Amino acid sequence: MLIDFFYTLRSAKLPVSVKEYLTLLEALQKGVVGPNALVDDDAGDGGYKIDDFYYLSRTSLVKDEKHYDKFDRAFASYFKGVEMVADFTKDIPLDWLRKTLELDLSPEEKAKIEKMGWDELMETLKKRFEEQKERHEGGSKMIGTGGTSPFGAYGQNPQGIRIGQDKSRNKSAVKVWDQRAYKDYDDTQELGTRNIKVALRRLRKFAREGNVEELDLDDTIRSTAANAGWLDIKMVPERHNNVKVLLLMDVGGTMDEHIARVEEMFSATKTEFKHMEFYYFHNCVYDFMWKNNRRRFSEKFATWDIIRKYNKDYKLIFIGDATMSPYEILQPGGSVEYNNEEPGVEWLQRLTSAFPKFAWINPEPQGVWQYRQSISVVQQIMNQRMYPLTIKGLEDAMRLLSK
């Protein structure tokens, strides 16, 4: 059984050796995680959850933390496990969400589907939990697949709760009922072009500060010549880039389509600005952010603390596609991942008030902005300071921030 798992890891470009694989087998033989490590414990048979095998295999096979994300994806691909995080008392049987049909409707058919409001959507989902007893497919009411119901996967609905679907299809879900793992942006990414760096340099401002550390060659030559050839060395303080940047980056979900370009931007920013701090958020900023996506729920940074920590002279730059349900910005509890007490708009306004020099960089093509309601909302909150992730867009944003 596990030989296929081993080859799955190798196919995912993980540096897993036969020796490490044998170590895993030896650990299983010695009962490190018990005899039923691959049995789902929900059946109540005393077996160990798949989590036990996950941690054992990761410890045995992965020797560098940078490979954890690849391992997670390969593990999930092989075992196809789903861990739910919604706060409901009942579990949804995975059989209900098995993909056998993926619905694709015409624009006319989509227009006929009625859209629920926020309160109605949440209340109806609770009722469905109480009513539903079996799998549904192709329907318009129950939790299922391939239909027009607002609850389930692989169907069509203008506004619903996505449950058990592997990735976004129509970008219309207001909540997602799956725990998702995000990957940190790579700040060592080699840029395919130097244009991003050149655009960012419009923001840099240099100043001489500190102790005398650097040779002033021009003044030394001038002073030596005036001193009849006797060497007269002149020193000046070293030139420092005194621009400070606070970078807030959207990660996960629809941003997966833009990973390569955002990594280029992130890498260039870290290179160009000596004083640069960064944090991650998902879709919209709420009451906390994080620096490490693997530990985003255990190592949170309160947004209020971030606002208080950095001075007003920091330039605030958001990077995100601003593509989400408008509820995520305007509605308390609108976050797709947890019940936020205050709407995202409140936190965006607090951040832009705390850091007067701000801009939003959007990797989505500018031609589609007019068709995304959430982008229009964010543009209004940002006082129209939203720029595309293009060379001209970056130059315009840096020119604004340098004023």
N, C-alpha and C positions, 0 to 999 in steps of 0.2 A: 504493500500500500504506500509506504513512505518513499519508495524509490521514485514514484511519479512526482511526489512533493519536492524531492531533491532536484529533479530535472526542471520543475517549474521555477524554482529559485535560480537555477543556472540560466534558464531562458530569460529571466528578468535582469540578467547581467550582474547578479550578485556573486561576489568572489567566494563561493562556498566550496570547500574542498571535501574530498572523500573522508579524510581524517576527522573533520568536524561532523560530518554526517554519521560516522561510526560512534563518535562521542555521544550524539543524540540517541542513537539506538541503545548504547550501553546505559545511558541514564534511564531510558524507559524500561530496560530489562531489570535494572536495580530498583525499580519502583519509586523513582524520584517524584513522579506525579500520580502514581497509582495505576492500577491495571485498566481503568476505564477512562483514560485521559481524553479520548476522542468521542466520548459519549455525552450527549446533552443531558445535563443534570435536571432539566425541567421535568423529566419523567418521574422524578422522585425515587430513582433506583439506587441512589447513593454514589452514582458515578461522578467524575470530576468534570467541570465545565471545560469547554474548548479553550477558555482563557488560560488554564493551567498549561496546556500543551503549547499555546502561543508563546508564553514567557519562557518556557523551557527551551523551545526550539530557537527562539531569538537569541537567548543567552548562549546556546551551543554553537549556533551557525553564524551569527553576525558579530564581527569583531570591531566594527567601527560604527559609531552612532550616526555617521553621515549616510549609512545604508539603511537606516531604520524605515524610511519612507518607502523605498523599493521593496523591502521585506513585507511591510504592511500590505501593499498592493498585491504582491504575489501570493501572500497568505490568504487574503480575502478572495482572490481569484480562484484559488485552489479549493478552499473550504466553503466559499460562498456563504459566510456567516453574516448575519445582520444583528446589530445590537441597538435596540430601541431605547430612546431617551424621553419619550413623551410621558407626561404625568397623568396617566389614566390607569384605572384599576385592572383592565383586561388587556391581555396580549392578543395581537392579531396573528392568527395562524399564517405561516409563510405560504401555505398552499393557496390562500386567498389571493396572494400577490404574484403567483407564478405567471410568467409572461408566455402566453400562447397567442395573443392578439395585440397588435398595436394600431390604434385607430388614427386615421388621417382623413380629416373632413375638408370639404371645400369652404371657401370664405362665406358663401351663402349659408351653408349648414352651421358653421360656427356662430354666425350672427343670430341664429334662432335660439341658441342656448341661453337660458336665463342666468344671471350672475347674482349670487347672494351677497348681502352686506356682511360686515365683520361679525357682528353679534349673532346674526342668523346662522352664519357659517359655523361658529363655535358651538352654538346650542344644538344645531342639527347633527354635528359629529357625535356629541354625547348621546343623542337619541339613537343614532345608528349603532353604537356600541351595545345599547340595551336591546335593540331589535334583532340585529343580524346574528344568524346561527350557522351560516354556510357560505361557501365561496360564491361570488357573483362575477360574471364576465359580460361586458358589452352593454351594461345597463346605464341608467341615468340617475339612480337614487342611492344605492348601497355602496359600501367599501368594496372595491374590486378593480378589475383591469379592463383596458380596451373599450371603455364606454365614455359617456358624457357626464358621469357623476363627478362632483367636486372632491371626492375622496378616493384615493387609490393611485394607480400607476398606468402609464402607457395609453392614456385616453386623451380626451380633449375637453377642456373646460376653461372659460375665460378667467376664473378665479377660484382656486381651491387649495386643498392641503395634500401635498405630495407624500405618498406612503409607499415605501419599498421599491422605488425606482432608482436605477443605478446612477442616472445623471439627469440634468435638466434637458428638456426637449423643447418646450414652448415658452419658458421663462414667465409663467403666469401664476405659479404657486405663491400663496401668501405665507405659508408655513411648510416646513419640511420635517417629516417625522422620522428621521434617521440620524444617528450620530455619524458625523463625517470627519475624516482626518484631512487636515490641510498640510501643505508642504511649505516650508520657509522659502522665500525667494533667495536665489543664489547670488551673493554679493561678489563672487569671484568670477562671474560670467565674463568671458572674453567678448568684447564688442565687435560686431562685424563692421561697424562704421564708427568713425571718430566724430561724426556730426553731432551726436547727442552731447558729447563732452564740450564741443565748441559752443553749442547753444547754451549749456549750463554756465559757461564761463562769463556770460553777460552779467551774471549775478555777483560774481566774485569781486570783492573789494579788498585791496591790500593796504596794510598800514605798518609802519615801523614802530615796534614796541618792544619793551624789555631791555635787558642789559646789552652792552656792546659785544656783538658776537660775530659780525660779518665784515669782511674786507670791503672797503669802498675803493674800488680800483681806480675809478676816474679821479676822485679827490686825491688819492695817493700819488698818481702820476703828476697831477697839477701841482701838488705841494712839493714833490721832489724836484720838479723842474724849477719852481720858484726858489728852492733852497740850494741852488747851484749844484744840483746833482746828488746832494746828500739825501739818502733815503728817509722819507718822512711818511710813515705808515698811518693811514686813517681808517678807523673802524666805525661802523654804524650798527644799530640794532638790526636784528634779522627781520626780514619782511614776513609778516604773518597774514594769512587770509582770515579776516575778522568777521566774515559772514557766518551766521549761525542758522541752521536749517532744522526744522522739526518735520519729519516725513511720516505721514500716516497712510498706510497702504491697505487697500481692500484685498482680501485673499479668499479663495475658494468659490464654489458655485460657478457663476458665469465668468468670473475672472480667470478660470482655467484656460479659456480660449486665448488669453493675452499673456500667459506666463513668460514666454520668451522675450517679448518686448518690455515687460515690466522689469524683468531681471536685468536687461540692458540698462534701463533707466536707473535702477537701484545701484548697480555696479558703478555706473558713471557718477552718480551722486556721492557715493562713498569715496570715490577717488578725488573728486573736485573740491569737496568741502571738508575741511579739517574738523569743524565743529558741527557734527550732524548726529541727530538722535532719530530713531525710527520706532514705530509701533505698528501692529497689525489690527485690523478690525474686519468684520464681515458684513458687507452690504452697506451698513450705516453705522456711525459711531453711537455707542450708548454709554452706560455708566462705567465700563471698563474696557481696556485694550490689553494687548499682550505682545511679547517679543519673541516667543518661541511657540510655534504652532503645535508642536507635540505636547506642550504643557499649557495650553491656552486656558484650561479650566482650573488648573492648580496654581499657576503663576500669573495672576491677574494684576494689572496696574489700574487703579481707579482713575477715571478720567479727570476727576477733580484734582487728584494729586499731580497729574501731568500738567494741568493748567497752572497750578501753584508753583510747580518746580522750575519752570522755564520762564525767562523774562520776556517782556514784550518785544525785545529786539530780535527774537527768533522769527525767521520767515516760515510760515506754515504752508506746507504743500500736501494736498491730498492726491492720491493716485487711486482711481477706481472707475468702474464703468457706470456707476450710478443706475444700474439696471436692476430693479427690484419691484416688489409691490409698493405702491404709494403708502399702504398701511404701515410698512416698515419704517417710514420716515415720520408719519403724522399721527400714528395711533399708539397709545400706551399698550404694551403687550404685543406690539406688531412685529417684533423680531422673530425670524423663522426658527430660532434656536432656544429661546427662553422668554419668560414673561417680564419684559423690561417695564419698570414702573413709570418712566418718563419717555415720551416719544423722542425719536432720533433728532427731530428738528430742534428740540431744546438744547441738545448737546452740540449740534453743529453751530448754533447761534452763540453758545457760550465760548466755543473755541475761536470762532472768528472775532468775537469781541475781545478775547484775551490776547490774540495775536493779529493786530490790524493789517499786517502785510501777509496776505494769504492768496492762494490760487488752487484750483482743482484741475488736475490733468486727467483726461478721459481717453483710455485706449480704444474705445468704440469709435468706428468711423463716424465722422461728423454728419454725414448724410442721413444717418438713422436716428439722430438725436430727436428730431421733431416727432418721431413716432413712438417715443418712450415717455410716458407720462411722468415717471419717476425722475428722468433726466431734467425735464422742465422744472419740476419741484426743486431739485437740488440747485439748478441754475439760479432760481429766484433766491434761494437761501444764500447762495454764494455771491449775490449781487452781480450775476452774469460773468463772474470771474472763472469761467470754465473754458479750458483750452484742450484741443485734441493732442494726442501723443504723436505729433509730427514735428519736424524740424522747425517749421514756421510757428507752430503752436507753442513749442518750448521757448523759442526766442521771444514771442509776445508775452508769455508768462513771466520769463526772467526779467524782461524789460519793465513789466508792471511791478514786480517785487523789488526792483532796484531803485525805484523812485523814492 
